[in-house]
Every structure is written in C-alpha cells, then in structure tokens.
Amino acid sequence: MQLIKRDLILCIAFTAFVFVCALAWGSPFFGNTAGSGAVLTQSQAPESQVQQTQTAMFRGTVERNGEQFMLRDSSGQVFRLDDPEQAQSFEGKDVTITGRLDNSSRTIHVERIESVMV
C-alpha cells in the first residue's frame, strides 16, 4: 500500500512539474507580439476599454492576396494593409511601414511605406 501511495504522489508531483514547465515555456507565445520581428510601440489598455494604439514601425515583405496587400514579417506573421494603392508599388519588396496596428483584425493602418535597402 505504501508503494502505491508513493508512486501516486510521485506521479502527481511529476505531472504538476510538467504542467508548470509547459505554462512557463508557452508564455512567450501569448500576449503582445513585440518579439515577432515587428517593432511595436503601442499602449496596452484593459480589454474593457477601447484600445488606443500609437504609431509603430513594421518591417517585412509586401505580398498580394487577391485585391488585398499583406505584410509578412521575418517570423512569418502576416498583417493586412489597409491602403492597397500605397502598397501596390512595393509588392514583393522588403519595406518598413509606419502605421498603427489594429490587433483585433491584424490590420496595419498605413501612414508611410519605405523600401528597405539590403
């Protein structure tokens, strides 16, 4: 009986340890996307309030998806661009975009697009 209790306690302890490690390891993948290759400088507001964003700079490659244009950053994340006329001349090029990110729709409200010299 003591062996069963010991094995049960060890099993529970090991499961708790694995769970805590998984939570700690997963935490960089939740929350803001500042480590994604896009340089974000936005204020964080509680979800109950309207989230206001500040101008930020995003770097990546402009890609076309039908009539829409997207920015794909170095980590592979894709952001929709709200100004297809301005983005069209940069299709397939590495760019730096100045604008505001709408997190709910993953859309960048473009203020300026500049080509990146490699």
Biopython code that builds the backbone (N, CA, C, O; Angstrom):
import numpy as np
from Bio.PDB.StructureBuilder import StructureBuilder

atoms = [
    (1, "MET", "N", (0.814, -1.189, 0.000)),
    (1, "MET", "CA", (0.000, 0.000, 0.000)),
    (1, "MET", "C", (0.861, 1.258, 0.000)),
    (1, "MET", "O", (0.529, 2.247, -0.652)),
    (2, "GLN", "N", (1.967, 1.212, 0.734)),
    (2, "GLN", "CA", (2.856, 2.369, 0.796)),
    (2, "GLN", "C", (3.497, 2.637, -0.562)),
    (2, "GLN", "O", (3.719, 3.792, -0.927)),
    (3, "LEU", "N", (3.794, 1.579, -1.308)),
    (3, "LEU", "CA", (4.380, 1.757, -2.632)),
    (3, "LEU", "C", (3.403, 2.429, -3.580)),
    (3, "LEU", "O", (3.796, 3.263, -4.395)),
    (4, "ILE", "N", (2.139, 2.069, -3.475)),
    (4, "ILE", "CA", (1.131, 2.682, -4.330)),
    (4, "ILE", "C", (0.988, 4.161, -3.999)),
    (4, "ILE", "O", (0.907, 4.992, -4.903)),
    (5, "LYS", "N", (0.957, 4.500, -2.695)),
    (5, "LYS", "CA", (0.869, 5.901, -2.292)),
    (5, "LYS", "C", (2.086, 6.684, -2.788)),
    (5, "LYS", "O", (1.948, 7.793, -3.306)),
    (6, "ARG", "N", (3.263, 6.108, -2.629)),
    (6, "ARG", "CA", (4.492, 6.781, -3.065)),
    (6, "ARG", "C", (4.467, 7.007, -4.581)),
    (6, "ARG", "O", (4.795, 8.094, -5.058)),
    (7, "ASP", "N", (4.078, 5.974, -5.332)),
    (7, "ASP", "CA", (4.007, 6.110, -6.790)),
    (7, "ASP", "C", (2.965, 7.152, -7.206)),
    (7, "ASP", "O", (3.191, 7.920, -8.141)),
    (8, "LEU", "N", (1.845, 7.178, -6.523)),
    (8, "LEU", "CA", (0.796, 8.147, -6.823)),
    (8, "LEU", "C", (1.279, 9.571, -6.539)),
    (8, "LEU", "O", (1.043, 10.471, -7.345)),
    (9, "ILE", "N", (1.941, 9.783, -5.425)),
    (9, "ILE", "CA", (2.470, 11.104, -5.077)),
    (9, "ILE", "C", (3.541, 11.526, -6.078)),
    (9, "ILE", "O", (3.564, 12.683, -6.498)),
    (10, "LEU", "N", (4.422, 10.619, -6.465)),
    (10, "LEU", "CA", (5.441, 10.943, -7.460)),
    (10, "LEU", "C", (4.819, 11.288, -8.811)),
    (10, "LEU", "O", (5.266, 12.210, -9.494)),
    (11, "CYS", "N", (3.801, 10.550, -9.181)),
    (11, "CYS", "CA", (3.113, 10.809, -10.446)),
    (11, "CYS", "C", (2.444, 12.183, -10.436)),
    (11, "CYS", "O", (2.530, 12.923, -11.416)),
    (12, "ILE", "N", (1.787, 12.521, -9.348)),
    (12, "ILE", "CA", (1.137, 13.829, -9.238)),
    (12, "ILE", "C", (2.177, 14.944, -9.243)),
    (12, "ILE", "O", (1.978, 15.967, -9.897)),
    (13, "ALA", "N", (3.285, 14.761, -8.524)),
    (13, "ALA", "CA", (4.347, 15.771, -8.484)),
    (13, "ALA", "C", (4.958, 15.969, -9.871)),
    (13, "ALA", "O", (5.196, 17.102, -10.291)),
    (14, "PHE", "N", (5.208, 14.883, -10.571)),
    (14, "PHE", "CA", (5.789, 14.978, -11.916)),
    (14, "PHE", "C", (4.819, 15.669, -12.877)),
    (14, "PHE", "O", (5.232, 16.504, -13.681)),
    (15, "THR", "N", (3.540, 15.324, -12.794)),
    (15, "THR", "CA", (2.535, 15.959, -13.644)),
    (15, "THR", "C", (2.458, 17.456, -13.360)),
    (15, "THR", "O", (2.374, 18.251, -14.296)),
    (16, "ALA", "N", (2.484, 17.852, -12.103)),
    (16, "ALA", "CA", (2.455, 19.263, -11.737)),
    (16, "ALA", "C", (3.702, 19.978, -12.263)),
    (16, "ALA", "O", (3.609, 21.102, -12.757)),
    (17, "PHE", "N", (4.848, 19.344, -12.162)),
    (17, "PHE", "CA", (6.095, 19.930, -12.665)),
    (17, "PHE", "C", (6.024, 20.137, -14.178)),
    (17, "PHE", "O", (6.401, 21.199, -14.674)),
    (18, "VAL", "N", (5.553, 19.147, -14.905)),
    (18, "VAL", "CA", (5.432, 19.261, -16.365)),
    (18, "VAL", "C", (4.439, 20.364, -16.721)),
    (18, "VAL", "O", (4.681, 21.130, -17.653)),
    (19, "PHE", "N", (3.343, 20.456, -16.005)),
    (19, "PHE", "CA", (2.336, 21.491, -16.266)),
    (19, "PHE", "C", (2.921, 22.888, -16.043)),
    (19, "PHE", "O", (2.719, 23.780, -16.867)),
    (20, "VAL", "N", (3.636, 23.082, -14.949)),
    (20, "VAL", "CA", (4.252, 24.384, -14.666)),
    (20, "VAL", "C", (5.291, 24.728, -15.726)),
    (20, "VAL", "O", (5.364, 25.875, -16.168)),
    (21, "CYS", "N", (6.089, 23.758, -16.137)),
    (21, "CYS", "CA", (7.092, 23.998, -17.189)),
    (21, "CYS", "C", (6.419, 24.352, -18.520)),
    (21, "CYS", "O", (6.898, 25.227, -19.240)),
    (22, "ALA", "N", (5.334, 23.689, -18.842)),
    (22, "ALA", "CA", (4.621, 23.985, -20.084)),
    (22, "ALA", "C", (4.039, 25.391, -20.051)),
    (22, "ALA", "O", (4.082, 26.096, -21.059)),
    (23, "LEU", "N", (3.501, 25.807, -18.925)),
    (23, "LEU", "CA", (2.979, 27.172, -18.812)),
    (23, "LEU", "C", (4.097, 28.198, -18.945)),
    (23, "LEU", "O", (3.938, 29.212, -19.625)),
    (24, "ALA", "N", (5.215, 27.938, -18.302)),
    (24, "ALA", "CA", (6.341, 28.880, -18.383)),
    (24, "ALA", "C", (6.906, 28.929, -19.798)),
    (24, "ALA", "O", (7.257, 30.006, -20.280)),
    (25, "TRP", "N", (7.000, 27.809, -20.457)),
    (25, "TRP", "CA", (7.536, 27.761, -21.817)),
    (25, "TRP", "C", (6.580, 28.411, -22.801)),
    (25, "TRP", "O", (7.027, 29.037, -23.763)),
    (26, "GLY", "N", (5.288, 28.282, -22.588)),
    (26, "GLY", "CA", (4.304, 28.824, -23.505)),
    (26, "GLY", "C", (4.068, 30.306, -23.354)),
    (26, "GLY", "O", (3.510, 30.921, -24.262)),
    (27, "SER", "N", (4.467, 30.912, -22.247)),
    (27, "SER", "CA", (4.161, 32.313, -22.012)),
    (27, "SER", "C", (4.751, 33.273, -23.033)),
    (27, "SER", "O", (4.126, 34.307, -23.268)),
    (28, "PRO", "N", (5.898, 33.029, -23.663)),
    (28, "PRO", "CA", (6.359, 33.971, -24.683)),
    (28, "PRO", "C", (5.464, 33.994, -25.914)),
    (28, "PRO", "O", (5.564, 34.917, -26.723)),
    (29, "PHE", "N", (4.594, 33.004, -26.078)),
    (29, "PHE", "CA", (3.760, 32.919, -27.261)),
    (29, "PHE", "C", (2.385, 33.541, -27.052)),
    (29, "PHE", "O", (1.559, 33.543, -27.964)),
    (30, "PHE", "N", (2.136, 34.067, -25.859)),
    (30, "PHE", "CA", (0.864, 34.714, -25.561)),
    (30, "PHE", "C", (1.115, 36.179, -25.283)),
    (30, "PHE", "O", (2.243, 36.579, -24.994)),
    (31, "GLY", "N", (0.066, 36.981, -25.368)),
    (31, "GLY", "CA", (0.200, 38.396, -25.038)),
    (31, "GLY", "C", (0.580, 39.202, -26.248)),
    (31, "GLY", "O", (0.118, 38.924, -27.355)),
    (32, "ASN", "N", (1.439, 40.226, -26.049)),
    (32, "ASN", "CA", (1.743, 41.115, -27.171)),
    (32, "ASN", "C", (2.708, 40.455, -28.128)),
    (32, "ASN", "O", (3.373, 39.479, -27.781)),
    (33, "THR", "N", (2.781, 40.976, -29.305)),
    (33, "THR", "CA", (3.575, 40.379, -30.373)),
    (33, "THR", "C", (4.870, 41.123, -30.609)),
    (33, "THR", "O", (5.376, 41.128, -31.732)),
    (34, "ALA", "N", (5.417, 41.745, -29.595)),
    (34, "ALA", "CA", (6.615, 42.562, -29.764)),
    (34, "ALA", "C", (7.830, 41.748, -30.179)),
    (34, "ALA", "O", (8.752, 42.307, -30.774)),
    (35, "GLY", "N", (7.871, 40.452, -29.892)),
    (35, "GLY", "CA", (9.028, 39.656, -30.263)),
    (35, "GLY", "C", (8.888, 39.031, -31.632)),
    (35, "GLY", "O", (9.619, 38.091, -31.946)),
    (36, "SER", "N", (7.983, 39.511, -32.455)),
    (36, "SER", "CA", (7.665, 38.842, -33.699)),
    (36, "SER", "C", (8.431, 39.354, -34.906)),
    (36, "SER", "O", (8.187, 38.900, -36.025)),
    (37, "GLY", "N", (9.345, 40.281, -34.707)),
    (37, "GLY", "CA", (10.021, 40.869, -35.843)),
    (37, "GLY", "C", (9.411, 42.208, -36.199)),
    (37, "GLY", "O", (10.053, 43.026, -36.858)),
    (38, "ALA", "N", (8.187, 42.442, -35.773)),
    (38, "ALA", "CA", (7.576, 43.749, -35.956)),
    (38, "ALA", "C", (7.887, 44.560, -34.708)),
    (38, "ALA", "O", (7.726, 44.064, -33.593)),
    (39, "VAL", "N", (8.317, 45.763, -34.877)),
    (39, "VAL", "CA", (8.651, 46.617, -33.755)),
    (39, "VAL", "C", (7.388, 47.354, -33.363)),
    (39, "VAL", "O", (6.940, 48.256, -34.071)),
    (40, "LEU", "N", (6.810, 46.966, -32.224)),
    (40, "LEU", "CA", (5.547, 47.547, -31.808)),
    (40, "LEU", "C", (5.776, 48.512, -30.658)),
    (40, "LEU", "O", (6.507, 48.203, -29.717)),
    (41, "THR", "N", (5.163, 49.659, -30.732)),
    (41, "THR", "CA", (5.208, 50.619, -29.638)),
    (41, "THR", "C", (3.799, 51.096, -29.376)),
    (41, "THR", "O", (3.455, 52.240, -29.671)),
    (42, "GLN", "N", (2.984, 50.217, -28.820)),
    (42, "GLN", "CA", (1.594, 50.566, -28.591)),
    (42, "GLN", "C", (1.298, 50.490, -27.110)),
    (42, "GLN", "O", (1.929, 49.729, -26.376)),
    (43, "SER", "N", (0.345, 51.272, -26.680)),
    (43, "SER", "CA", (-0.049, 51.252, -25.279)),
    (43, "SER", "C", (-0.997, 50.086, -25.060)),
    (43, "SER", "O", (-1.799, 49.757, -25.935)),
    (44, "GLN", "N", (-0.906, 49.469, -23.909)),
    (44, "GLN", "CA", (-1.774, 48.351, -23.581)),
    (44, "GLN", "C", (-2.891, 48.869, -22.688)),
    (44, "GLN", "O", (-2.622, 49.417, -21.619)),
    (45, "ALA", "N", (-4.132, 48.705, -23.108)),
    (45, "ALA", "CA", (-5.295, 49.121, -22.332)),
    (45, "ALA", "C", (-6.074, 47.891, -21.922)),
    (45, "ALA", "O", (-6.046, 46.883, -22.628)),
    (46, "PRO", "N", (-6.771, 47.949, -20.793)),
    (46, "PRO", "CA", (-7.617, 46.809, -20.423)),
    (46, "PRO", "C", (-8.649, 46.548, -21.503)),
    (46, "PRO", "O", (-9.065, 47.463, -22.213)),
    (47, "GLU", "N", (-9.062, 45.283, -21.623)),
    (47, "GLU", "CA", (-9.994, 44.903, -22.673)),
    (47, "GLU", "C", (-11.339, 45.603, -22.536)),
    (47, "GLU", "O", (-12.065, 45.747, -23.519)),
    (48, "SER", "N", (-11.677, 46.041, -21.324)),
    (48, "SER", "CA", (-12.954, 46.708, -21.137)),
    (48, "SER", "C", (-12.962, 48.111, -21.727)),
    (48, "SER", "O", (-14.027, 48.682, -21.961)),
    (49, "GLN", "N", (-11.774, 48.671, -21.971)),
    (49, "GLN", "CA", (-11.673, 49.989, -22.569)),
    (49, "GLN", "C", (-11.356, 49.857, -24.046)),
    (49, "GLN", "O", (-10.911, 48.804, -24.502)),
    (50, "VAL", "N", (-11.586, 50.936, -24.799)),
    (50, "VAL", "CA", (-11.215, 50.949, -26.198)),
    (50, "VAL", "C", (-9.698, 51.017, -26.266)),
    (50, "VAL", "O", (-9.081, 51.877, -25.637)),
    (51, "GLN", "N", (-9.104, 50.119, -27.022)),
    (51, "GLN", "CA", (-7.650, 50.072, -27.100)),
    (51, "GLN", "C", (-7.156, 51.121, -28.086)),
    (51, "GLN", "O", (-7.521, 51.114, -29.262)),
    (52, "GLN", "N", (-6.310, 52.029, -27.578)),
    (52, "GLN", "CA", (-5.733, 53.055, -28.422)),
    (52, "GLN", "C", (-4.324, 52.618, -28.783)),
    (52, "GLN", "O", (-3.573, 52.140, -27.932)),
    (53, "THR", "N", (-3.977, 52.783, -30.037)),
    (53, "THR", "CA", (-2.653, 52.379, -30.470)),
    (53, "THR", "C", (-1.857, 53.599, -30.882)),
    (53, "THR", "O", (-2.416, 54.613, -31.299)),
    (54, "GLN", "N", (-0.549, 53.487, -30.760)),
    (54, "GLN", "CA", (0.354, 54.533, -31.175)),
    (54, "GLN", "C", (1.007, 54.110, -32.468)),
    (54, "GLN", "O", (0.947, 52.945, -32.861)),
    (55, "THR", "N", (1.625, 55.057, -33.121)),
    (55, "THR", "CA", (2.335, 54.760, -34.353)),
    (55, "THR", "C", (3.492, 53.815, -34.063)),
    (55, "THR", "O", (4.199, 53.977, -33.068)),
    (56, "ALA", "N", (3.684, 52.830, -34.932)),
    (56, "ALA", "CA", (4.744, 51.844, -34.781)),
    (56, "ALA", "C", (5.389, 51.608, -36.143)),
    (56, "ALA", "O", (4.850, 52.001, -37.178)),
    (57, "MET", "N", (6.547, 50.961, -36.126)),
    (57, "MET", "CA", (7.234, 50.605, -37.368)),
    (57, "MET", "C", (7.225, 49.098, -37.513)),
    (57, "MET", "O", (7.492, 48.370, -36.557)),
    (58, "PHE", "N", (6.914, 48.628, -38.722)),
    (58, "PHE", "CA", (6.837, 47.210, -39.034)),
    (58, "PHE", "C", (7.760, 46.950, -40.208)),
    (58, "PHE", "O", (7.810, 47.743, -41.148)),
    (59, "ARG", "N", (8.494, 45.841, -40.164)),
    (59, "ARG", "CA", (9.410, 45.524, -41.249)),
    (59, "ARG", "C", (9.080, 44.145, -41.790)),
    (59, "ARG", "O", (8.840, 43.208, -41.028)),
    (60, "GLY", "N", (9.069, 44.026, -43.126)),
    (60, "GLY", "CA", (8.769, 42.746, -43.740)),
    (60, "GLY", "C", (8.669, 42.892, -45.242)),
    (60, "GLY", "O", (9.181, 43.849, -45.824)),
    (61, "THR", "N", (8.000, 41.928, -45.865)),
    (61, "THR", "CA", (7.830, 41.900, -47.314)),
    (61, "THR", "C", (6.358, 42.077, -47.652)),
    (61, "THR", "O", (5.490, 41.442, -47.053)),
    (62, "VAL", "N", (6.086, 42.948, -48.620)),
    (62, "VAL", "CA", (4.705, 43.180, -49.062)),
    (62, "VAL", "C", (4.315, 42.063, -50.025)),
    (62, "VAL", "O", (5.029, 41.786, -50.988)),
    (63, "GLU", "N", (3.177, 41.424, -49.758)),
    (63, "GLU", "CA", (2.665, 40.349, -50.598)),
    (63, "GLU", "C", (1.230, 40.659, -50.991)),
    (63, "GLU", "O", (0.513, 41.356, -50.273)),
    (64, "ARG", "N", (0.821, 40.137, -52.131)),
    (64, "ARG", "CA", (-0.538, 40.348, -52.623)),
    (64, "ARG", "C", (-1.364, 39.089, -52.370)),
    (64, "ARG", "O", (-0.891, 37.967, -52.547)),
    (65, "ASN", "N", (-2.614, 39.308, -51.951)),
    (65, "ASN", "CA", (-3.568, 38.224, -51.769)),
    (65, "ASN", "C", (-4.868, 38.691, -52.410)),
    (65, "ASN", "O", (-5.725, 39.278, -51.749)),
    (66, "GLY", "N", (-5.005, 38.421, -53.709)),
    (66, "GLY", "CA", (-6.160, 38.928, -54.445)),
    (66, "GLY", "C", (-6.043, 40.428, -54.604)),
    (66, "GLY", "O", (-5.070, 40.929, -55.168)),
    (67, "GLU", "N", (-7.029, 41.136, -54.110)),
    (67, "GLU", "CA", (-7.014, 42.601, -54.164)),
    (67, "GLU", "C", (-6.376, 43.220, -52.925)),
    (67, "GLU", "O", (-6.148, 44.429, -52.880)),
    (68, "GLN", "N", (-6.087, 42.398, -51.922)),
    (68, "GLN", "CA", (-5.521, 42.899, -50.672)),
    (68, "GLN", "C", (-4.015, 42.749, -50.672)),
    (68, "GLN", "O", (-3.459, 41.891, -51.358)),
    (69, "PHE", "N", (-3.365, 43.595, -49.893)),
    (69, "PHE", "CA", (-1.925, 43.500, -49.698)),
    (69, "PHE", "C", (-1.653, 43.202, -48.241)),
    (69, "PHE", "O", (-2.338, 43.689, -47.341)),
    (70, "MET", "N", (-0.624, 42.381, -48.031)),
    (70, "MET", "CA", (-0.253, 41.927, -46.698)),
    (70, "MET", "C", (1.211, 42.233, -46.454)),
    (70, "MET", "O", (1.985, 42.392, -47.398)),
    (71, "LEU", "N", (1.590, 42.315, -45.191)),
    (71, "LEU", "CA", (2.992, 42.423, -44.798)),
    (71, "LEU", "C", (3.352, 41.137, -44.073)),
    (71, "LEU", "O", (2.722, 40.795, -43.072)),
    (72, "ARG", "N", (4.357, 40.418, -44.564)),
    (72, "ARG", "CA", (4.851, 39.214, -43.897)),
    (72, "ARG", "C", (6.178, 39.568, -43.249)),
    (72, "ARG", "O", (7.127, 39.952, -43.933)),
    (73, "ASP", "N", (6.246, 39.438, -41.905)),
    (73, "ASP", "CA", (7.483, 39.781, -41.212)),
    (73, "ASP", "C", (8.434, 38.584, -41.172)),
    (73, "ASP", "O", (8.114, 37.512, -41.685)),
    (74, "SER", "N", (9.598, 38.777, -40.563)),
    (74, "SER", "CA", (10.637, 37.741, -40.579)),
    (74, "SER", "C", (10.231, 36.481, -39.833)),
    (74, "SER", "O", (10.795, 35.414, -40.081)),
    (75, "SER", "N", (9.264, 36.578, -38.922)),
    (75, "SER", "CA", (8.822, 35.384, -38.191)),
    (75, "SER", "C", (7.683, 34.661, -38.907)),
    (75, "SER", "O", (7.223, 33.614, -38.451)),
    (76, "GLY", "N", (7.227, 35.224, -40.033)),
    (76, "GLY", "CA", (6.161, 34.587, -40.796)),
    (76, "GLY", "C", (4.772, 35.098, -40.481)),
    (76, "GLY", "O", (3.803, 34.674, -41.110)),
    (77, "GLN", "N", (4.655, 36.007, -39.515)),
    (77, "GLN", "CA", (3.345, 36.561, -39.201)),
    (77, "GLN", "C", (2.889, 37.462, -40.341)),
    (77, "GLN", "O", (3.702, 38.126, -40.984)),
    (78, "VAL", "N", (1.591, 37.477, -40.581)),
    (78, "VAL", "CA", (1.027, 38.245, -41.686)),
    (78, "VAL", "C", (0.076, 39.297, -41.126)),
    (78, "VAL", "O", (-0.758, 39.013, -40.267)),
    (79, "PHE", "N", (0.225, 40.520, -41.636)),
    (79, "PHE", "CA", (-0.633, 41.634, -41.251)),
    (79, "PHE", "C", (-1.258, 42.204, -42.520)),
    (79, "PHE", "O", (-0.570, 42.396, -43.523)),
    (80, "ARG", "N", (-2.553, 42.473, -42.478)),
    (80, "ARG", "CA", (-3.241, 43.070, -43.616)),
    (80, "ARG", "C", (-2.927, 44.558, -43.652)),
    (80, "ARG", "O", (-2.835, 45.199, -42.605)),
    (81, "LEU", "N", (-2.761, 45.113, -44.853)),
    (81, "LEU", "CA", (-2.511, 46.543, -45.020)),
    (81, "LEU", "C", (-3.792, 47.208, -45.496)),
    (81, "LEU", "O", (-4.455, 46.699, -46.399)),
    (82, "ASP", "N", (-4.149, 48.341, -44.899)),
    (82, "ASP", "CA", (-5.422, 48.984, -45.225)),
    (82, "ASP", "C", (-5.338, 49.951, -46.410)),
    (82, "ASP", "O", (-6.351, 50.545, -46.779)),
    (83, "ASP", "N", (-4.164, 50.124, -47.012)),
    (83, "ASP", "CA", (-4.012, 51.071, -48.112)),
    (83, "ASP", "C", (-3.414, 50.377, -49.337)),
    (83, "ASP", "O", (-2.204, 50.444, -49.551)),
    (84, "PRO", "N", (-4.252, 49.709, -50.148)),
    (84, "PRO", "CA", (-3.725, 48.948, -51.282)),
    (84, "PRO", "C", (-3.059, 49.828, -52.340)),
    (84, "PRO", "O", (-2.119, 49.386, -53.001)),
    (85, "GLU", "N", (-3.526, 51.055, -52.509)),
    (85, "GLU", "CA", (-2.912, 51.934, -53.516)),
    (85, "GLU", "C", (-1.459, 52.228, -53.170)),
    (85, "GLU", "O", (-0.586, 52.202, -54.038)),
    (86, "GLN", "N", (-1.208, 52.507, -51.900)),
    (86, "GLN", "CA", (0.154, 52.823, -51.470)),
    (86, "GLN", "C", (1.030, 51.569, -51.463)),
    (86, "GLN", "O", (2.220, 51.661, -51.765)),
    (87, "ALA", "N", (0.476, 50.399, -51.127)),
    (87, "ALA", "CA", (1.249, 49.169, -51.019)),
    (87, "ALA", "C", (1.552, 48.532, -52.372)),
    (87, "ALA", "O", (2.517, 47.778, -52.492)),
    (88, "GLN", "N", (0.753, 48.819, -53.380)),
    (88, "GLN", "CA", (0.867, 48.148, -54.677)),
    (88, "GLN", "C", (2.249, 48.308, -55.301)),
    (88, "GLN", "O", (2.771, 47.352, -55.875)),
    (89, "SER", "N", (2.843, 49.468, -55.207)),
    (89, "SER", "CA", (4.147, 49.694, -55.839)),
    (89, "SER", "C", (5.288, 49.000, -55.093)),
    (89, "SER", "O", (6.413, 48.956, -55.589)),
    (90, "PHE", "N", (5.006, 48.457, -53.906)),
    (90, "PHE", "CA", (6.041, 47.787, -53.118)),
    (90, "PHE", "C", (5.867, 46.267, -53.104)),
    (90, "PHE", "O", (6.523, 45.585, -52.316)),
    (91, "GLU", "N", (5.006, 45.729, -53.952)),
    (91, "GLU", "CA", (4.735, 44.283, -53.975)),
    (91, "GLU", "C", (6.026, 43.500, -54.201)),
    (91, "GLU", "O", (6.765, 43.763, -55.149)),
    (92, "GLY", "N", (6.289, 42.530, -53.314)),
    (92, "GLY", "CA", (7.469, 41.676, -53.412)),
    (92, "GLY", "C", (8.736, 42.295, -52.862)),
    (92, "GLY", "O", (9.797, 41.674, -52.932)),
    (93, "LYS", "N", (8.662, 43.497, -52.319)),
    (93, "LYS", "CA", (9.851, 44.195, -51.819)),
    (93, "LYS", "C", (9.873, 44.197, -50.299)),
    (93, "LYS", "O", (8.835, 44.129, -49.641)),
    (94, "ASP", "N", (11.108, 44.280, -49.751)),
    (94, "ASP", "CA", (11.270, 44.449, -48.314)),
    (94, "ASP", "C", (11.036, 45.913, -47.982)),
    (94, "ASP", "O", (11.600, 46.804, -48.617)),
    (95, "VAL", "N", (10.189, 46.152, -46.970)),
    (95, "VAL", "CA", (9.791, 47.513, -46.641)),
    (95, "VAL", "C", (9.774, 47.734, -45.128)),
    (95, "VAL", "O", (9.786, 46.793, -44.335)),
    (96, "THR", "N", (9.748, 49.003, -44.767)),
    (96, "THR", "CA", (9.447, 49.427, -43.409)),
    (96, "THR", "C", (8.172, 50.237, -43.491)),
    (96, "THR", "O", (8.089, 51.205, -44.247)),
    (97, "ILE", "N", (7.172, 49.841, -42.708)),
    (97, "ILE", "CA", (5.879, 50.515, -42.725)),
    (97, "ILE", "C", (5.690, 51.234, -41.395)),
    (97, "ILE", "O", (5.880, 50.659, -40.323)),
    (98, "THR", "N", (5.315, 52.490, -41.490)),
    (98, "THR", "CA", (4.945, 53.258, -40.316)),
    (98, "THR", "C", (3.432, 53.311, -40.283)),
    (98, "THR", "O", (2.794, 53.698, -41.261)),
    (99, "GLY", "N", (2.855, 52.916, -39.145)),
    (99, "GLY", "CA", (1.407, 52.895, -39.037)),
    (99, "GLY", "C", (0.958, 52.419, -37.677)),
    (99, "GLY", "O", (1.759, 52.284, -36.752)),
    (100, "ARG", "N", (-0.328, 52.166, -37.565)),
    (100, "ARG", "CA", (-0.919, 51.699, -36.319)),
    (100, "ARG", "C", (-1.508, 50.312, -36.522)),
    (100, "ARG", "O", (-2.152, 50.053, -37.539)),
    (101, "LEU", "N", (-1.294, 49.421, -35.563)),
    (101, "LEU", "CA", (-1.786, 48.045, -35.647)),
    (101, "LEU", "C", (-3.120, 47.920, -34.932)),
    (101, "LEU", "O", (-3.254, 48.312, -33.773)),
    (102, "ASP", "N", (-4.102, 47.372, -35.632)),
    (102, "ASP", "CA", (-5.377, 47.005, -35.034)),
    (102, "ASP", "C", (-5.279, 45.517, -34.708)),
    (102, "ASP", "O", (-5.380, 44.671, -35.596)),
    (103, "ASN", "N", (-5.081, 45.206, -33.422)),
    (103, "ASN", "CA", (-4.866, 43.822, -33.001)),
    (103, "ASN", "C", (-6.052, 42.917, -33.297)),
    (103, "ASN", "O", (-5.864, 41.741, -33.607)),
    (104, "SER", "N", (-7.267, 43.441, -33.210)),
    (104, "SER", "CA", (-8.437, 42.584, -33.391)),
    (104, "SER", "C", (-8.550, 42.059, -34.818)),
    (104, "SER", "O", (-8.969, 40.919, -35.025)),
    (105, "SER", "N", (-8.180, 42.879, -35.809)),
    (105, "SER", "CA", (-8.274, 42.435, -37.199)),
    (105, "SER", "C", (-6.900, 42.181, -37.830)),
    (105, "SER", "O", (-6.817, 41.817, -39.003)),
    (106, "ARG", "N", (-5.826, 42.370, -37.058)),
    (106, "ARG", "CA", (-4.444, 42.195, -37.533)),
    (106, "ARG", "C", (-4.205, 43.039, -38.788)),
    (106, "ARG", "O", (-3.604, 42.583, -39.760)),
    (107, "THR", "N", (-4.696, 44.286, -38.736)),
    (107, "THR", "CA", (-4.576, 45.216, -39.848)),
    (107, "THR", "C", (-3.671, 46.369, -39.451)),
    (107, "THR", "O", (-3.795, 46.927, -38.361)),
    (108, "ILE", "N", (-2.761, 46.718, -40.347)),
    (108, "ILE", "CA", (-1.919, 47.887, -40.133)),
    (108, "ILE", "C", (-2.559, 49.045, -40.892)),
    (108, "ILE", "O", (-2.788, 48.956, -42.098)),
    (109, "HIS", "N", (-2.846, 50.132, -40.176)),
    (109, "HIS", "CA", (-3.352, 51.352, -40.791)),
    (109, "HIS", "C", (-2.125, 52.148, -41.236)),
    (109, "HIS", "O", (-1.455, 52.787, -40.424)),
    (110, "VAL", "N", (-1.848, 52.099, -42.526)),
    (110, "VAL", "CA", (-0.599, 52.600, -43.096)),
    (110, "VAL", "C", (-0.566, 54.119, -43.096)),
    (110, "VAL", "O", (-1.506, 54.782, -43.533)),
    (111, "GLU", "N", (0.549, 54.655, -42.592)),
    (111, "GLU", "CA", (0.826, 56.079, -42.709)),
    (111, "GLU", "C", (1.894, 56.319, -43.772)),
    (111, "GLU", "O", (1.796, 57.259, -44.562)),
    (112, "ARG", "N", (2.923, 55.456, -43.785)),
    (112, "ARG", "CA", (4.016, 55.620, -44.738)),
    (112, "ARG", "C", (4.677, 54.258, -44.992)),
    (112, "ARG", "O", (4.817, 53.447, -44.078)),
    (113, "ILE", "N", (5.079, 54.021, -46.247)),
    (113, "ILE", "CA", (5.820, 52.810, -46.618)),
    (113, "ILE", "C", (7.133, 53.257, -47.263)),
    (113, "ILE", "O", (7.148, 54.115, -48.145)),
    (114, "GLU", "N", (8.236, 52.655, -46.801)),
    (114, "GLU", "CA", (9.546, 52.959, -47.354)),
    (114, "GLU", "C", (10.245, 51.668, -47.708)),
    (114, "GLU", "O", (10.174, 50.689, -46.964)),
    (115, "SER", "N", (10.918, 51.663, -48.839)),
    (115, "SER", "CA", (11.673, 50.486, -49.267)),
    (115, "SER", "C", (12.922, 50.346, -48.397)),
    (115, "SER", "O", (13.535, 51.345, -48.020)),
    (116, "VAL", "N", (13.301, 49.092, -48.076)),
    (116, "VAL", "CA", (14.481, 48.826, -47.262)),
    (116, "VAL", "C", (15.640, 48.511, -48.196)),
    (116, "VAL", "O", (15.520, 47.664, -49.081)),
    (117, "MET", "N", (16.743, 49.184, -47.999)),
    (117, "MET", "CA", (17.941, 48.917, -48.789)),
    (117, "MET", "C", (18.690, 47.742, -48.160)),
    (117, "MET", "O", (19.082, 47.809, -46.995)),
    (118, "VAL", "N", (18.885, 46.690, -48.908)),
    (118, "VAL", "CA", (19.545, 45.483, -48.390)),
    (118, "VAL", "C", (21.021, 45.548, -48.635)),
    (118, "VAL", "O", (21.749, 44.625, -48.270)),
]
sb = StructureBuilder()
sb.init_structure("model")
sb.init_model(0)
sb.init_chain("A")
sb.init_seg("    ")
for serial, (resi, resn, name, xyz) in enumerate(atoms, 1):
    if name == "N":
        sb.init_residue(resn, " ", resi, " ")
    sb.init_atom(name, np.array(xyz, "f"), 0.0, 1.0, " ", f" {name:<3s}", serial, name[0])
structure = sb.get_structure()
